[in-house]
Amino acid sequence: MENASYVTLTRQSGLMREMETIAHNIANAATTGFRQQGLVFSEYIQALDGSDSLSMAAARVKKTSTAQGVLTQTGNALDFAIEGSGYFQLETPDGLRLTRSGAFNMDATGDIVNSDGYRVLDSGGAPINVPAGGGDVSVAPDGTVSLGDRLLGQLGIVEPEVGADLERESGVLFKTEAAVAPSEDGKILQGHLEGSNVDAISQLTRMIEVQRAYEMGQKLLDMDHERSKTALQTLIK
């Protein structure tokens, strides 16, 4: 295959990956705590024998947007939104996971959990248990959880170290291999939820641009195929 065709195929593959990412973003535009993702295109150069080097671009890295989603008041005592930076910590069978989705409830034992039943952790990495019959839970902006005059713990709001990668594990759960530290500016809003931070209009616009670029690349591949076919037929004659 000629170098030009190889470069075009590599570009087409990256455009397809970006299209999939955009479609996933748009599908979750109404998902509580969802974080928009984009692709980072990186250039890499390959040396060629007897000719100039070959420069190609590939979409290899996903970047998660940290933009604040819209905060909506729900009035539910176990709905929490983070205003500012940071993530809630969840205890899962696969280890610590981070999320911005604060639609929580209590399980049969009184532990605060998310919709999947994963326990929400305090600033020390322990679950938060609410004794039965004590009334409504109160949570201060710093995450302090109280039941009447009784202190139950403090919701852990953390963020990975600067430059660390967040890997999306499911729609609103992330994992990171980096160390996490308490958020410096994140505060809790009780009775609120943070919506998706997807910018649907810009994503739809980008989808159209990517589709047009893909169609143009496909035309170039078709033209190159016809040239190769014509050349082969000429040689056979």
N, C-alpha and C positions, 0 to 999 in steps of 0.2 A: 504494500500500500504506500502511496506517495506521502511525503511528509505533510503536505497541505491537508490531505484527507485525514491523517492521523490527528492533526491539531484540531480540525473541525469536529471530529468524533469526540475528542476529549472535551471540547467546549460544549457540545450537545449534551454530553453526560452531566456536566455541571449545571446546565440550564434545566435539565430534567429534575435534578436534585433540588434546585431552587424552587421549581414549580411545585414539587411535593411539599416543601417547607411552607410556601405561601398558602397553599390549599389547606394545610393543617392549621395555620394561624387563623385563616378566615373561618374555618369550621369551629374554632374555639373562641370566637369573638365575644361570646356571651358566657363563657365559662369562668366561674369565680376563681380569682387568683391566678389565672393563666398568664404566662409571660411569653410575649412574642419572641420568635427566633428568626435569625437571618443567617445567611451563609457568607463566609469570608472567602473571597477568591484569592488564591496565592499563585504567584508565578514560579515556575521552576524551569531550569534550562538544562538541556541534554546535549552533550558534545556529539558531533557527527564526524565520521572519518572523511577527510578530504573535502569538507564543505563547512559552511557557517554553522554555528550552533542552532539548535531548535528551541524556541521559546514557547512554552505552553502555560495556560492558566487552568487551575483546577479548584473546584469548591470542596475544600477538605475540612473546614472548621465551622461549627455552628456557634453563633454568638447570641446570647440571651439578653434581651432588652431589660434594663432596670428601671424604665420609666414607670412613674406612679400610675396605677389604674384608678378609675373613678370610684370614689368612696360613697357607699349607699347605706343610709340608716335603715336598720331592720327592726330594732327594738328587742331582739332576742338576746337574752343575757349571756348566751354562750356563742354568739357571733362576734368575732374579733377581726379588726383590720389593722394593718401596720401602716402608719403614716410616716414616710421616710424610708430609710434603707433597712435591710434585715429580713430574716426569715424565721418562721416558727420551726421548732425542732420536733421531729416525730420519731418514735421508736418503732421500727419495722422488723420483720423476721430477717431482713437482709442487712440490718444495721441502721445507722442514723440517716435520716432523709430530711430535706428542707422543703418548705412550702410557703407560699403567700396566701394560700386558701385557709381562712380562719373560721369556716363553718363547722363548729365543734358541737359535741353533745356529751352526755355521760353514759358510760356502760353500766352493767348490772352491779359492779363493785364500787361505783362512784368515781372511777378515773375519768378524766377529761380525755376524749378521743376524737379522731376525725371521722369522716363518713365511712372509711374503710376499717374502722376499729383500731387504728394505730394510736397508741398513747401519746399525748402531747407532753413534752418534757419541760421542766423548769430550768432556770439558769444554771443549775448544778447537774443537769442531765438526769433528773429523777422524775417519775410521773407525778401528776398533781391529783390528789384524791379529795373529793368533796363529801364530807359526812352527810348521811341522809337526815332529813328533817330539820336542817339548819336554816332554811330560807334560801334566798337568792344569792348567787355568787356576785361579788363586786370586784372589778379589776381596774386598777389605777393606770394612768398613762405610762408609768414605768414598768407595768406588767405585774405589780403586786396583786396577788389574789387573796381576797378576804371573804369570810363568811360571818357576817355580823362584825364582832370585835375580834374574831379569831383569824390569825394570819395562816394561810394555807401554803404559800409559796410565791414564786414569781415566774411568770411565763418567760421562757428563754427566747430572746430575740437576738439572733446571731447573724453574722455575715462572714463569708470566706475571706481569707487574706487577699490583699490587692493583687490582681492579675490571675487569680485562681480560676480554673475552668469549672463550670457547672454543667453536669450532664443530665439532660432530661431523661427520667426513667419512665414516667408516664405523664399524663396531661399536666398535672400540677405538682408533681414530686421531682425533686432534684437530688443528685448525690454529688459529692465532691471528695477528692482525695486530700484536699488541702485542710489545714487547721482552720477552725472557726473561732471567732472572738465575739464578745458582746457588741451589738450595734451601737454606734456612737450617737446617732440622731433618730433612730426609729422609736416611735411611741405607739402605744396601744389605744385604739378607739373601741370601746365596748359597745355592743349593739349595732355594729357596722360591719359591712363586708366590702372587700376590694374587688372590683370587677376586673375583667381581662384588660390588659394594656395594649391589645391589638388595635392598631390604627387601620380600620377596615378600608377606608377610602384609599390610603396610600398603598395598601396591600393589593387591592383590586387593580390600581393603576400599574403597579409593578408586575402583576400577573399578565396584563395585556402586553407590556414591554417584553417580558420573557417569552411569551408565546410568539410574538412577531420575530424576535431574534432566533428562536428555535426554527421557525418556518424558513427564515432566510438561510440558516445553516443547512437545513435539509435540502433546499434548492441547490446550494453549492455542492453538496455531496452527490445529488442526482446528476448535476452537470459533469462532475469529475468522473462519475461512473460511465456516463455516455462517452466521454473522451477516451477513457480506457477501453471501452468496448469497441469504439471505432478504430482505435490504434491496433487492437488485437486482430480485428477483422482484416485490416489492411495488410498486416504481417502474414496472415494465413493465405491470402490471395496470391 
